[in-house]
């Protein structure tokens, strides 16, 4: 089974290489890949996250019952 697959792949490869349109398309693809590799990949600078105040961090939190009712 493996041998048959190898023979089939080899036959199809040879047919493709004998087709001039395929060869030209492969060369164009190779050139596109080379030009893509040559372009520098410059990542965008990231914006730093602003530090949140503790009031914002604990805004949704409830810390329990305040029996005196006095807030500071």
HELIX and SHEET records of a PDB file:
HELIX    1   1 UNK A    2  UNK A   18  1                                  17    
HELIX    2   2 UNK A   20  UNK A   38  1                                  19    
HELIX    3   3 UNK A   54  UNK A   57  1                                   4    
END                                                                             
